Amino acid sequence: MENLQVILSVSVPTLAVLIGILINNSRLSDLRANMSDLRAHMDSRFAGLETLFDQKLLRVEQIMDARLTRIERDLEEMRP
Protein backbone atom coordinates (compact mmCIF):
# COMPACT_ATOMS: atom_id res chain seq x y z
CA MET A 1 0.00 0.00 0.00
CA GLU A 2 2.82 2.36 0.87
CA ASN A 3 4.57 1.62 -2.46
CA LEU A 4 1.37 2.49 -4.35
CA GLN A 5 1.11 5.76 -2.44
CA VAL A 6 4.74 6.65 -3.27
CA ILE A 7 4.24 5.76 -6.94
CA LEU A 8 1.07 7.85 -7.15
CA SER A 9 2.59 10.80 -5.28
CA VAL A 10 5.49 10.88 -7.75
CA SER A 11 3.76 9.95 -11.00
CA VAL A 12 0.62 12.12 -10.76
CA PRO A 13 2.47 15.47 -10.44
CA THR A 14 4.95 14.38 -13.12
CA LEU A 15 2.09 13.50 -15.43
CA ALA A 16 0.38 16.82 -14.68
CA VAL A 17 3.58 18.74 -15.51
CA LEU A 18 4.00 16.77 -18.74
CA ILE A 19 0.43 17.51 -19.80
CA GLY A 20 0.95 21.20 -18.99
CA ILE A 21 4.11 21.32 -21.11
CA LEU A 22 2.32 19.70 -24.04
CA ILE A 23 -0.61 22.12 -23.80
CA ASN A 24 1.70 25.15 -23.62
CA ASN A 25 3.69 23.86 -26.59
CA SER A 26 0.54 23.60 -28.70
CA ARG A 27 -0.54 27.10 -27.65
CA LEU A 28 2.88 28.48 -28.59
CA SER A 29 2.58 26.81 -31.98
CA ASP A 30 -0.82 28.46 -32.47
CA LEU A 31 0.66 31.81 -31.46
CA ARG A 32 3.52 31.35 -33.91
CA ALA A 33 1.03 30.60 -36.71
CA ASN A 34 -1.04 33.67 -35.82
CA MET A 35 2.07 35.86 -35.79
CA SER A 36 3.05 34.47 -39.18
CA ASP A 37 -0.37 35.31 -40.61
CA LEU A 38 -0.20 38.80 -39.13
CA ARG A 39 3.23 39.38 -40.64
CA ALA A 40 2.05 38.25 -44.07
CA HIS A 41 -0.96 40.57 -43.80
CA MET A 42 1.24 43.51 -42.78
CA ASP A 43 3.66 42.79 -45.64
CA SER A 44 0.81 42.91 -48.14
CA ARG A 45 -0.49 46.17 -46.67
CA PHE A 46 2.94 47.77 -46.83
CA ALA A 47 3.31 46.62 -50.44
CA GLY A 48 0.00 48.34 -51.21
CA LEU A 49 1.18 51.51 -49.50
CA GLU A 50 4.42 51.42 -51.48
CA THR A 51 2.45 51.31 -54.73
CA LEU A 52 0.24 54.17 -53.57
CA PHE A 53 3.24 56.29 -52.58
CA ASP A 54 4.90 55.62 -55.93
CA GLN A 55 1.79 56.85 -57.72
CA LYS A 56 1.49 59.95 -55.53
CA LEU A 57 5.18 60.78 -55.85
CA LEU A 58 5.02 60.39 -59.62
CA ARG A 59 2.15 62.88 -59.70
CA VAL A 60 4.09 65.33 -57.50
CA GLU A 61 7.15 64.89 -59.71
CA GLN A 62 5.10 65.67 -62.82
CA ILE A 63 3.63 68.80 -61.22
CA MET A 64 7.05 70.00 -60.05
CA ASP A 65 8.52 69.36 -63.48
CA ALA A 66 5.75 71.37 -65.16
CA ARG A 67 6.22 74.26 -62.73
CA LEU A 68 9.98 74.30 -63.14
CA THR A 69 9.60 74.25 -66.92
CA ARG A 70 7.23 77.22 -66.72
CA ILE A 71 9.61 79.13 -64.43
CA GLU A 72 12.55 78.43 -66.74
CA ARG A 73 10.51 79.61 -69.72
CA ASP A 74 9.47 82.77 -67.89
CA LEU A 75 13.10 83.47 -66.94
CA GLU A 76 14.19 83.01 -70.57
CA GLU A 77 11.54 85.50 -71.67
CA MET A 78 12.70 88.05 -69.09
CA ARG A 79 16.31 88.05 -70.33
CA PRO A 80 17.18 90.85 -72.76
PyMOL commands that place a pseudoatom at each C-alpha (Angstrom):
pseudoatom trace, name=CA, resn=MET, resi=1, chain=A, elem=C, hetatm=0, pos=[0.000, 0.000, 0.000]
pseudoatom trace, name=CA, resn=GLU, resi=2, chain=A, elem=C, hetatm=0, pos=[2.820, 2.362, 0.867]
pseudoatom trace, name=CA, resn=ASN, resi=3, chain=A, elem=C, hetatm=0, pos=[4.572, 1.616, -2.461]
pseudoatom trace, name=CA, resn=LEU, resi=4, chain=A, elem=C, hetatm=0, pos=[1.367, 2.486, -4.351]
pseudoatom trace, name=CA, resn=GLN, resi=5, chain=A, elem=C, hetatm=0, pos=[1.113, 5.757, -2.441]
pseudoatom trace, name=CA, resn=VAL, resi=6, chain=A, elem=C, hetatm=0, pos=[4.740, 6.650, -3.274]
pseudoatom trace, name=CA, resn=ILE, resi=7, chain=A, elem=C, hetatm=0, pos=[4.243, 5.761, -6.937]
pseudoatom trace, name=CA, resn=LEU, resi=8, chain=A, elem=C, hetatm=0, pos=[1.068, 7.851, -7.152]
pseudoatom trace, name=CA, resn=SER, resi=9, chain=A, elem=C, hetatm=0, pos=[2.587, 10.797, -5.279]
pseudoatom trace, name=CA, resn=VAL, resi=10, chain=A, elem=C, hetatm=0, pos=[5.492, 10.883, -7.750]
pseudoatom trace, name=CA, resn=SER, resi=11, chain=A, elem=C, hetatm=0, pos=[3.760, 9.952, -10.996]
pseudoatom trace, name=CA, resn=VAL, resi=12, chain=A, elem=C, hetatm=0, pos=[0.619, 12.122, -10.758]
pseudoatom trace, name=CA, resn=PRO, resi=13, chain=A, elem=C, hetatm=0, pos=[2.471, 15.474, -10.437]
pseudoatom trace, name=CA, resn=THR, resi=14, chain=A, elem=C, hetatm=0, pos=[4.945, 14.379, -13.115]
pseudoatom trace, name=CA, resn=LEU, resi=15, chain=A, elem=C, hetatm=0, pos=[2.092, 13.502, -15.429]
pseudoatom trace, name=CA, resn=ALA, resi=16, chain=A, elem=C, hetatm=0, pos=[0.380, 16.823, -14.678]
pseudoatom trace, name=CA, resn=VAL, resi=17, chain=A, elem=C, hetatm=0, pos=[3.579, 18.739, -15.511]
pseudoatom trace, name=CA, resn=LEU, resi=18, chain=A, elem=C, hetatm=0, pos=[3.998, 16.767, -18.739]
pseudoatom trace, name=CA, resn=ILE, resi=19, chain=A, elem=C, hetatm=0, pos=[0.427, 17.508, -19.802]
pseudoatom trace, name=CA, resn=GLY, resi=20, chain=A, elem=C, hetatm=0, pos=[0.949, 21.200, -18.990]
pseudoatom trace, name=CA, resn=ILE, resi=21, chain=A, elem=C, hetatm=0, pos=[4.110, 21.317, -21.105]
pseudoatom trace, name=CA, resn=LEU, resi=22, chain=A, elem=C, hetatm=0, pos=[2.324, 19.704, -24.043]
pseudoatom trace, name=CA, resn=ILE, resi=23, chain=A, elem=C, hetatm=0, pos=[-0.611, 22.123, -23.805]
pseudoatom trace, name=CA, resn=ASN, resi=24, chain=A, elem=C, hetatm=0, pos=[1.696, 25.148, -23.619]
pseudoatom trace, name=CA, resn=ASN, resi=25, chain=A, elem=C, hetatm=0, pos=[3.686, 23.858, -26.588]
pseudoatom trace, name=CA, resn=SER, resi=26, chain=A, elem=C, hetatm=0, pos=[0.544, 23.597, -28.697]
pseudoatom trace, name=CA, resn=ARG, resi=27, chain=A, elem=C, hetatm=0, pos=[-0.544, 27.101, -27.651]
pseudoatom trace, name=CA, resn=LEU, resi=28, chain=A, elem=C, hetatm=0, pos=[2.877, 28.476, -28.587]
pseudoatom trace, name=CA, resn=SER, resi=29, chain=A, elem=C, hetatm=0, pos=[2.584, 26.808, -31.985]
pseudoatom trace, name=CA, resn=ASP, resi=30, chain=A, elem=C, hetatm=0, pos=[-0.817, 28.460, -32.469]
pseudoatom trace, name=CA, resn=LEU, resi=31, chain=A, elem=C, hetatm=0, pos=[0.656, 31.811, -31.462]
pseudoatom trace, name=CA, resn=ARG, resi=32, chain=A, elem=C, hetatm=0, pos=[3.518, 31.353, -33.912]
pseudoatom trace, name=CA, resn=ALA, resi=33, chain=A, elem=C, hetatm=0, pos=[1.031, 30.597, -36.709]
pseudoatom trace, name=CA, resn=ASN, resi=34, chain=A, elem=C, hetatm=0, pos=[-1.041, 33.674, -35.823]
pseudoatom trace, name=CA, resn=MET, resi=35, chain=A, elem=C, hetatm=0, pos=[2.065, 35.864, -35.791]
pseudoatom trace, name=CA, resn=SER, resi=36, chain=A, elem=C, hetatm=0, pos=[3.051, 34.468, -39.184]
pseudoatom trace, name=CA, resn=ASP, resi=37, chain=A, elem=C, hetatm=0, pos=[-0.372, 35.306, -40.609]
pseudoatom trace, name=CA, resn=LEU, resi=38, chain=A, elem=C, hetatm=0, pos=[-0.201, 38.797, -39.130]
pseudoatom trace, name=CA, resn=ARG, resi=39, chain=A, elem=C, hetatm=0, pos=[3.234, 39.383, -40.639]
pseudoatom trace, name=CA, resn=ALA, resi=40, chain=A, elem=C, hetatm=0, pos=[2.045, 38.250, -44.074]
pseudoatom trace, name=CA, resn=HIS, resi=41, chain=A, elem=C, hetatm=0, pos=[-0.957, 40.568, -43.799]
pseudoatom trace, name=CA, resn=MET, resi=42, chain=A, elem=C, hetatm=0, pos=[1.240, 43.512, -42.778]
pseudoatom trace, name=CA, resn=ASP, resi=43, chain=A, elem=C, hetatm=0, pos=[3.659, 42.791, -45.644]
pseudoatom trace, name=CA, resn=SER, resi=44, chain=A, elem=C, hetatm=0, pos=[0.805, 42.907, -48.145]
pseudoatom trace, name=CA, resn=ARG, resi=45, chain=A, elem=C, hetatm=0, pos=[-0.494, 46.168, -46.667]
pseudoatom trace, name=CA, resn=PHE, resi=46, chain=A, elem=C, hetatm=0, pos=[2.941, 47.772, -46.833]
pseudoatom trace, name=CA, resn=ALA, resi=47, chain=A, elem=C, hetatm=0, pos=[3.310, 46.623, -50.437]
pseudoatom trace, name=CA, resn=GLY, resi=48, chain=A, elem=C, hetatm=0, pos=[0.003, 48.337, -51.208]
pseudoatom trace, name=CA, resn=LEU, resi=49, chain=A, elem=C, hetatm=0, pos=[1.184, 51.512, -49.502]
pseudoatom trace, name=CA, resn=GLU, resi=50, chain=A, elem=C, hetatm=0, pos=[4.416, 51.422, -51.476]
pseudoatom trace, name=CA, resn=THR, resi=51, chain=A, elem=C, hetatm=0, pos=[2.455, 51.311, -54.732]
pseudoatom trace, name=CA, resn=LEU, resi=52, chain=A, elem=C, hetatm=0, pos=[0.241, 54.172, -53.568]
pseudoatom trace, name=CA, resn=PHE, resi=53, chain=A, elem=C, hetatm=0, pos=[3.241, 56.293, -52.576]
pseudoatom trace, name=CA, resn=ASP, resi=54, chain=A, elem=C, hetatm=0, pos=[4.900, 55.618, -55.927]
pseudoatom trace, name=CA, resn=GLN, resi=55, chain=A, elem=C, hetatm=0, pos=[1.790, 56.849, -57.721]
pseudoatom trace, name=CA, resn=LYS, resi=56, chain=A, elem=C, hetatm=0, pos=[1.488, 59.947, -55.533]
pseudoatom trace, name=CA, resn=LEU, resi=57, chain=A, elem=C, hetatm=0, pos=[5.179, 60.784, -55.846]
pseudoatom trace, name=CA, resn=LEU, resi=58, chain=A, elem=C, hetatm=0, pos=[5.019, 60.390, -59.624]
pseudoatom trace, name=CA, resn=ARG, resi=59, chain=A, elem=C, hetatm=0, pos=[2.153, 62.877, -59.699]
pseudoatom trace, name=CA, resn=VAL, resi=60, chain=A, elem=C, hetatm=0, pos=[4.090, 65.327, -57.500]
pseudoatom trace, name=CA, resn=GLU, resi=61, chain=A, elem=C, hetatm=0, pos=[7.148, 64.891, -59.706]
pseudoatom trace, name=CA, resn=GLN, resi=62, chain=A, elem=C, hetatm=0, pos=[5.103, 65.675, -62.817]
pseudoatom trace, name=CA, resn=ILE, resi=63, chain=A, elem=C, hetatm=0, pos=[3.632, 68.800, -61.220]
pseudoatom trace, name=CA, resn=MET, resi=64, chain=A, elem=C, hetatm=0, pos=[7.048, 70.004, -60.048]
pseudoatom trace, name=CA, resn=ASP, resi=65, chain=A, elem=C, hetatm=0, pos=[8.521, 69.359, -63.482]
pseudoatom trace, name=CA, resn=ALA, resi=66, chain=A, elem=C, hetatm=0, pos=[5.749, 71.369, -65.156]
pseudoatom trace, name=CA, resn=ARG, resi=67, chain=A, elem=C, hetatm=0, pos=[6.220, 74.261, -62.731]
pseudoatom trace, name=CA, resn=LEU, resi=68, chain=A, elem=C, hetatm=0, pos=[9.984, 74.302, -63.143]
pseudoatom trace, name=CA, resn=THR, resi=69, chain=A, elem=C, hetatm=0, pos=[9.599, 74.251, -66.918]
pseudoatom trace, name=CA, resn=ARG, resi=70, chain=A, elem=C, hetatm=0, pos=[7.232, 77.221, -66.722]
pseudoatom trace, name=CA, resn=ILE, resi=71, chain=A, elem=C, hetatm=0, pos=[9.609, 79.126, -64.430]
pseudoatom trace, name=CA, resn=GLU, resi=72, chain=A, elem=C, hetatm=0, pos=[12.554, 78.426, -66.741]
pseudoatom trace, name=CA, resn=ARG, resi=73, chain=A, elem=C, hetatm=0, pos=[10.513, 79.610, -69.725]
pseudoatom trace, name=CA, resn=ASP, resi=74, chain=A, elem=C, hetatm=0, pos=[9.466, 82.772, -67.891]
pseudoatom trace, name=CA, resn=LEU, resi=75, chain=A, elem=C, hetatm=0, pos=[13.096, 83.474, -66.944]
pseudoatom trace, name=CA, resn=GLU, resi=76, chain=A, elem=C, hetatm=0, pos=[14.191, 83.007, -70.567]
pseudoatom trace, name=CA, resn=GLU, resi=77, chain=A, elem=C, hetatm=0, pos=[11.541, 85.499, -71.670]
pseudoatom trace, name=CA, resn=MET, resi=78, chain=A, elem=C, hetatm=0, pos=[12.705, 88.053, -69.089]
pseudoatom trace, name=CA, resn=ARG, resi=79, chain=A, elem=C, hetatm=0, pos=[16.306, 88.048, -70.327]
pseudoatom trace, name=CA, resn=PRO, resi=80, chain=A, elem=C, hetatm=0, pos=[17.181, 90.845, -72.761]
for i in range(1, 80): cmd.bond("trace and resi %d" % i, "trace and resi %d" % (i + 1))
show_as sticks, trace
zoom trace
